[in-house]
Amino acid sequence: MLDFLKGIGSGLSNGLTNLNNSVGNWDNLGGLIGGAGALYSAYQQQRNAKKQMDLQKDAFNFNKMLTQREIDRQNRADDDLYQAFRNSSYYRGA
């Protein structure tokens, strides 16, 4: 009976030692999961940065188009004014 209890005690002791070693091996799992989370977060930030850059490009191109349209309108108005002056009697010297 004493040998049986010693066997249980040593088996339990070995089991706890193995469990402690196993937990020691799993300690790095948290770091691994944390690293994977950081990589995923960085990937999402990069995707969002690209989307923001595309939106800024679109806004720039839109503003550029509006500015060019205004410049064209002003040039057309200047040309029309110049042509009206050339057709007037003031241009002919009357």
C-alpha positions as CSV (number, residue, x, y, z in Angstrom):
1,M,0.0,0.0,0.0
2,L,2.9,2.3,0.8
3,D,4.4,1.7,-2.6
4,F,1.0,2.4,-4.2
5,L,0.8,5.8,-2.5
6,K,4.5,6.6,-3.4
7,G,3.6,5.7,-7.0
8,I,0.7,8.1,-6.9
9,G,2.8,10.8,-5.3
10,S,5.6,10.5,-7.8
11,G,3.2,10.3,-10.7
12,L,1.4,13.4,-9.5
13,S,4.8,15.2,-9.0
14,N,5.9,14.2,-12.5
15,G,2.6,15.3,-13.9
16,L,2.9,18.7,-12.3
17,T,6.5,19.0,-13.4
18,N,5.5,18.2,-17.0
19,L,2.6,20.7,-16.8
20,N,4.9,23.4,-15.5
21,N,7.3,22.6,-18.4
22,S,4.4,22.7,-20.8
23,V,3.2,26.0,-19.5
24,G,6.8,27.3,-19.9
25,N,6.6,26.3,-23.5
26,W,3.3,28.1,-24.0
27,D,4.6,31.3,-22.4
28,N,5.8,32.5,-25.8
29,L,2.4,31.9,-27.4
30,G,1.2,35.2,-26.0
31,G,4.1,37.0,-27.7
32,L,3.4,35.2,-30.9
33,I,-0.3,36.1,-30.9
34,G,0.6,39.6,-29.9
35,G,3.0,39.8,-32.8
36,A,0.4,38.5,-35.2
37,G,-2.0,41.1,-34.0
38,A,0.5,43.8,-34.4
39,L,1.2,42.7,-38.0
40,Y,-2.6,42.6,-38.8
41,S,-3.0,46.1,-37.3
42,A,-0.1,47.4,-39.4
43,Y,-1.6,45.8,-42.5
44,Q,-5.0,47.5,-41.8
45,Q,-3.3,50.8,-41.2
46,Q,-1.5,50.5,-44.5
47,R,-4.8,49.7,-46.3
48,N,-6.5,52.7,-44.7
49,A,-3.5,54.9,-45.6
50,K,-3.8,53.9,-49.2
51,K,-7.6,54.6,-49.2
52,Q,-6.9,58.0,-47.7
53,M,-4.2,58.7,-50.4
54,D,-6.7,57.7,-53.1
55,L,-9.3,60.1,-51.7
56,Q,-6.8,62.9,-51.5
57,K,-5.8,62.3,-55.1
58,D,-9.4,62.4,-56.2
59,A,-10.0,65.6,-54.3
60,F,-6.9,67.1,-55.8
61,N,-7.9,66.1,-59.3
62,F,-11.4,67.5,-58.8
63,N,-10.1,70.8,-57.5
64,K,-7.6,71.0,-60.4
65,M,-10.5,70.4,-62.9
66,L,-12.6,73.2,-61.2
67,T,-9.6,75.6,-61.3
68,Q,-9.0,74.8,-65.0
69,R,-12.6,75.3,-65.8
70,E,-12.6,78.7,-64.1
71,I,-9.4,79.7,-66.0
72,D,-11.0,78.6,-69.3
73,R,-14.1,80.6,-68.5
74,Q,-12.0,83.7,-67.7
75,N,-10.0,83.3,-70.9
76,R,-13.2,83.0,-72.9
77,A,-14.7,86.1,-71.3
78,D,-11.5,88.0,-72.0
79,D,-11.5,86.8,-75.6
80,D,-15.2,87.8,-76.0
81,L,-14.5,91.2,-74.5
82,Y,-11.5,91.7,-76.8
83,Q,-13.6,90.6,-79.9
84,A,-16.4,92.9,-78.9
85,F,-13.9,95.8,-78.6
86,R,-12.5,95.0,-82.1
87,N,-16.0,95.0,-83.5
88,S,-16.8,98.4,-81.9
89,S,-16.4,101.8,-83.3
90,Y,-13.8,102.7,-80.6
91,Y,-11.4,100.2,-82.2
92,R,-11.9,101.7,-85.6
93,G,-11.0,105.1,-84.3
94,A,-14.4,106.7,-84.7
